[in-house]
Amino acid sequence: MSEARETDRETQQWRRCFVALSPDPATRDALAALAVPANARRVPSPQLHLTVAFIGAMSFDQGDALSRRLAEHAPRIPPSQVTHIESWPGRAHPRLMVAVLAMSDAFTALDWRVRSLMGDVGLPLDARAFRPHVTLARFARDAVGAPATADGEALPPLRFESLVLYSSTLAKQGARYEALTSVALG
C-alpha cells in the first residue's frame, strides 16, 4: 500500500459508533409488540439493540483492531428480565421509552470487557454508567408527557444472540445502523 493511502486510511473514520447486544428474533418480536405512546416514534424491530458502550468517531484502523478483539472471546449473556418500561429522562419531557433490564454479573463483566478493549485500541471511554436497556421509541424534542412506568414482568426474559460493533447515520426518519462486525455470543 502506498504511503499516501496508508495515511488516508489512518485519518478516515466511522462516525457515531457503538457496541451493542443484538436480540434474538423472539425477543425482537416481543419488544416490537409493546404499545408505544401516540406521540412517540417506534424503533423499527431490526434496529432494536442494547447499547453496551458508545464510542463516537473512530478511525478505520481502530475499528479493525476493536473488531478483532471483540471476536477473540464471545461472552455468555444469560436471558435477562425486563424490570420495567419507563421514559427517559423523565415523564414530563420524555426523549426515550426504554425497557430497563436489571444489572447482572454478566452485564457488569461485559461492560468491563468492552471498556477495556476500547482503551486497548486508544478509544475514549464514555463517562456515563452502563444502564442495560433497550430503546423502544423516541419522542420528538418538544414532547410533553409520557405514560407512567410499567412493569416488565409480562415480557419473557430477553435473549441476545450477538455482540455487534455498529456505525450509525442520522436521517430524518431516524438513525440507520450499519453492523461493522458481529460476534455470535458463546
Protein Blocks (a to p, Z undefined) as FASTA:
>chain_A
ZZklmmmmmmpccehiaddddddfklmmmmmmpccdfkbccddfklgccdfbdgbjadfk
lmmmmmmmmmmpccdddddddfbdcddfbfklcfbdcddddddfklmmmmmmmmmmmmmn
opacdfbdcdddddfbdcdfkbgciaddddfklpccdddfbdcdddddddfkbpcdddfb
dcddZZ
